Amino acid sequence: MTRTQRRRRASIELVDAKQAVDLATAQTYSENVFLFVPNLIGYARVLLVGLSLHFMSYHPKYCTWAYVVSCLLDAVDGQAARALQQTSKFGAVLDMVTDRCTTSCLLCYLASAYPAYAILFQFLIALDFSSHYMHMYSSLVTGSRSHKLVTSDVSRILWLYYNDSRTLFFICAGNELFFVSLYLMKWSTTPIGLSGWFAGFTYAQLMALCSMPICVTKNIINVVQLWKASKILVGVDLAEREMARQSRAAGDAVKS
């Protein structure tokens, strides 16, 4: 284990669960992580998602506005955290959980709106959750301070995805735009008046066509993330098993 890895692991194991609960309970108003500005933005996102779900089955305009604003705020909370020096592990997890649940709720609706493709939407939900859970857990066991700290020697694709904020925003926004477009296709039936091959297309169908390659790219990244996280966890298992064998061998040598 390198010095950097030891330092990261020491920071994680600084407090146990009981100490952490006591510290959170004793927070003062001036240093309350729950009330950090980026976390307040996160709570606003949750409320907007709730409104979106409320309107989803009967008012597409209100639903779409609430959903889109919630997704756009996802790009704001990180900037606020860095600008105000209010980054937190709670905020990072709140952000990821909100993202996963937001997309999954919309995919659940799409599964009912397009029953012939329900199994595809179910697969996308499973891939999204499993990929991010495995990635988060592999980051934790290797002592990383954030799941977004991926080095190019681990995966160049994930490094490009997580370390360029413009790329991250473009792919995430395009992925959400595709799902929102599928939702709006159930409500929009008026062609926008284009000619040629696009004749008869509604604005929702055109948005879906343009954003579909981005959605495909995002889910390829999810597959890569799942595979890399699996390999990291297996590597940690192998390292721990080797250390256990060496410890047993050393113990046997002492006894003999």
N, C-alpha and C positions, 0 to 999 in steps of 0.2 A: 504494500500500500504506500503510495507516494505521500509526501508531506502535505500537498494540497488536498488529497483525499482524506487524510487524517484530520485536517483542519475543518473540512466540510462536515465530516461525520461527528466531530466533537461539537460543532455548533448545533446539529440536529439533536444530539443526546444531552444537551445542556440542562434541560428540564424534563421531568417525567410528566405523565398525564395529570396527576394530582396537583403538582406545582403549576402546570399550565392553567388548569381550571381556577385555581386560587388567584393567579395573576390576572386572569380575565375578569374574575368577579370583583377584584379590588381596583379596577381601572378608574382613573380620575377623568373628569370631563376634558381636561387639557390634553390627555394622552389616551384617548379611547379609540381603539382600532375599529370598533364597530361604527364609529362616527366619522371615520376618515372620509374625505370628499369622494375619492374614487369608489368607496364602498357604498356611499349614499347614492351615487350614480348607478351602482349595481342593483340596489333595492328598487330604484326607479325603473330599471329595465325589467325587473320581475313583475312590477305592477303593470307595466305596459304590455308585457306578454299575457298577463291575466286578462286585460281588456281585449287584447287581440283574440284570445280564445273565446271570450264571451260573445264577440261579434262575428266569429268565423263562419258560423252556419247560416247567418241571415243578413249581414251587412258588410259586404266586401270592402267598401271604401274605408270605413272606420277600422276594420280589421287590418287592412294593409298598412294604413298610416301608423297604427300602434306598433305593428310588427317591424316596419322599416325603421321607425325612430328608435326602437329598442336595439335593433342591430347596429344602427349608426352610433349609438351611445357606446357600443362596444369599442369603438375606435377612440373614444374620448377618455374613458376611465384610465386607460394605461398612460396616456399623456398627462392626465391630472396627477396620477400617482408619482410619476417621475418629476414633474414640475414642482409639486408640493412636498416632495420627499416623503410620501406616504405609501410606499410600496409595502405590501404585507402578504404573507402566505395565505391568510384568510381571503384577502381580495383576489389573489390569483386563482384560488380554488372556486370562489364564488363566481368569478368570471367564466371559468371553464364549465362549471355545472349549469350556469344560466345558458351558455351557448348550446350545450348538448341538449338540455331540456327544451329550449326554444325550438330548435330544429326538429327534434323528435315529435313534439306536439303537432307541428305542421305536417310532418310526414305521416302521422297517424290519421290526420284528416284526409290527406291525399290518398291514403290506402283505402279509405271508405268512398272517396269521390271517384277513384279509378280502380274498382275492384279487380279488374283483369291484371293490374300491375301491383296488387297488394303485397305479393311476396317480394317484389323488388324493393318496395319502400321499407318493408320489414328488414330486409337484408341491409339496407343502408343505415337503418337505426342501429342494428346489431354491430355493424362495422364501425360506425362512429363511436359508440360507447366503448367497445372492446379495444379499439385502437388507442383512444385517449386514456383509458384506464391503465392499459398495459404500459403505455409510454410514461404516464405520471408515476406509476409504481417503480418502473425501472430507473427513472430519474431519482426517486427517493432513495432506493437501496444503494445507488452508486454515489450518493452524497451531493447531488447537484442542487444548487439553490433555486433553480427554476426549470420547469419542463421545456422552456424555450431555449435553454442554453445547450444547444446541440453543436458539436464540433464537426468540421468537414471530414475528419478522418473516420467518424462514426457513420455519417451519411451526408453526402453532398446535397442530395435532394432536400432532406430535412433542414440542413444548414441554410440553404437558400430560402426555404419557406419561412423559417422562424426568425432569421437574423436580418432580413430585409423587410422593414415594416410596410413598404409599399406593395411588395409581393404578397405578404400575408393579408393585407387589406383587400387587394384586388381579387385574390382567389376566394377568400371567405365571402366577400360581398357578391361575387359572381355566382358562387354556390347557392347563397340564399336567394339571389335574384331568380335563379332557375326555378326553385321550389315555389317562390311567390308567383312566378309567371304561370306555373301549372295550376296554382290555386285560382288565379284570375281567369284562366282559360275556361273555367266552369261557369263564369259569370259574364264574360265578354264574348259577344257574337257578332259585333259590327265590324266589317272589314275596314281597314284604314285607307283603302283606295290605291294601293300600289299596283303596278302593272307587271306583266311578265310572269316569271315563276312565282313571285310573291303575291299574285292576284288572289284575293279572297282571304289573305292573312289578317287576323286581328292584331292589335298592338301587343296583346299578351302572348300570342303565338310567335310573333317576331322576337320578343324579348327572350322567350324560352329557347328559340333557335340560336340566338346569339350567345346566350349564357350556358348552353348545354356543354360545350367543350370545357368550360371552366369547371363545371360540376364534375365532369369525368376526371379532370386533372386532380381536383380536390380528393376524390375517392381513391385515385391511384396513390396519392400521398398518404391517405389513411392506411392503405394496404402496406406501403413501405414502412410506415410508422409502426404498425402492428408487428411486422416481421423483424424489424430492427430491435424493437423492445423485447420480443421473444428471445432473440439471440443474446441480448444483454443479460436477461434474467437467467438463461441457461449458462452463460459464461460465469455469472456470479455463483450459481449452483456448483459448477465444476471447480471454481476456485475454493469455495468453502469445503467441498468434499476432499480436495487435495490437502488443504490445511488440516482437516480432521485426520486424514491418513498420516500426515507428518507428525501430528500430535500423538497419535496412538503409537507410531513407531518410536518416537522419543521416549514415551512412557515405558514401552517394552524394553528399550535399551537400558533405561535406568534400573528397571527391575532385574535385568540379567546382569 
